[in-house]
Amino acid sequence: MTSILIILFLALIAWFWLNSIRAKEIAMQASAEACQQIQAQFLDQTASLKKMKINRNQNGRMIFERTYGFDFSRDRETRQQGLVTIVGQKVTQVLLDEDSGTTIL
């Protein structure tokens, strides 16, 4: 009985790890696309996890909501920050912090 629980626990950890890797890949792709849309440079070519929480989707299922941060530059001198919010495996929001205000894509 204990070995079954250990196997289930390890499977849950493996699933969470793979799910997190896929979410980060989606966040990096959304960040790069957002930078390309505003003709900015996507700095460091990465996004980092800022916040994660559990929400419910439309069907009432529990789902992870992750917020990733990334840096970009429009003039290649100043570093600005952006955020990508992913619910499950779907991008729901991209925020770009600019001098003129926050841009939402």
N, C-alpha and C positions, 0 to 999 in steps of 0.2 A: 504494500500500500504506500509506504513512504517513497519507494523508488518511482512510482507513478506520479506522485506529487512533485518530486524533484524534476522529473522529465517534463511535466507540464509547466513548471516554473521556468526551466531553461528554454522551453519552446516559446513561452511568453516573452522572455528577455530577447530572444533571437528575432521574434516578430517585431517587437518595439524598435530594436536596433535597425532592422531593414526598413521599417516604415519611416524612421527618422532620417535615414540616408536618402530615401526617395523624396521626402519633403524638402530636404536641403537642396537637392538637385533641382527641384521645381522652383524653389526660391531663387537660386542663382540664375536660372534661365529667365524668370520673370524680371529680375533685377537688370540683367543684360538687355532684355528687350525694352524695358522702360527707359534705360539710358540711351539706347539707340533711337527711340522715338523722339527724345528731346535733344538729340545730337550731343550727348555728353559722354565722357569717358567713364566706364565702369572700373573703378579702382580696385586693386588687389584681386580681382576676379573671384571674389568669394562673398558669402553672406554668413552672418553669425546669428545663432539663436539668441533672442533677447527675452522672450517670454513664451511660456507654454501653459495652456490650461485645458480643462476638459469641458466641452459644451455638448449640447444636444442638437442634432440636425432636425430637419422637418419631420422625419419619421419617429423622432423620440429616441433614436439610438445615440449612445455616447460616442463622441468623436473628439479628436485632438484639434485644438486651435493653436497654431504656432505663429509667432511673429519673429521675423528675421530682419536684421539691420545690415545695411551695406553702405559703402562710400562711393561717391561719384564726383566728377569735376567737369564743369562746363568750360572753364578757361585754362585748365591744366595748371593752375596755381593754387586755387583754394579747394579745400576738401569739404564737400557737403554730404549730408546723410539722408538716407532713404529707408523706408520700412516696407516689407512685404508681409501680408497676413495670409496664411494658408489654413483653410478649414478642411480637415481630412487630407485630400490630395489635390484640392482645388484652390487656386489663387482667388481671394475675394477682394483684396485691396492692395494698391501700391501707392505709397506716399513719398513724394520727393520734396525735401526741404530746400526752398530756393529763397533768394533775397526778396523776390517779389511776393512771397507767400508760399504756402504749401500747395503743391500740385498733386491732385489725386487722379490716378489713371485706372 
